[in-house]
């Protein structure tokens, strides 16, 4: 991924530019649930995001200064079974359950994509439990498994001991299976400005923000894992 060019964006991408449309939502770990990649680019600052390590463990790492990479580029619309849509360049990579990252142009209908679920409180009058002053709780699950998010945050803080970044603690849910991120259609859908950002160490992150079902007073929001960096 070429993020060091002098120009902020161009009308011609290189083969290494794996990008997403500006309205694509990114799963951020700073309490905002998700933010569009265009908004992150306009802010011009790094942001903590969810990602996967080499063993498929969920981690939090910094996405460095996301930016617009190209103007009016051909984009493909990837439609999922739950109705979610993501628009990307043809070589963006989605992670399949077997662990392989597969480019959009090589995906097949009915392929399943690695999924992160976040749960947002629907009724704002409900009391959200907290044992830390000023720390908000949301609900999360990954790959059909609960995870100890306190350990996830602790590992993140240790990795960024020299950087001060707000990260919201979370607790897990009993959700056991997610079936809304099965690919149903892939087609060229026109041209759009496209964006990207590089994530420290693991070079992947979660995008989507598809509203799914309600779970015990929470709205399930789904994100799929993508890689936008050529090894």
Secondary structure, 3 states (H helix, E strand, C coil): CCCCCCCCCECCCCCCCCCEECCCEEEECCCCCEEEHHHHHHHCCCEEEEEECCCCCEEEEEEEEEEEEEEEEEEEEEEECCCCEEEECCCCEEEECCCCEEEHHHCCCCCEECEEEEEEECCCCCCCCCCCCCCCCCEEEECCECCCHHHHHHHHHHHCCCCCCCCCCCEECCCCCCCCCEEEEEEEEEEEEEEEEEECCCCEEEEEEEEEEEECCEEEEEEEEEECCCC
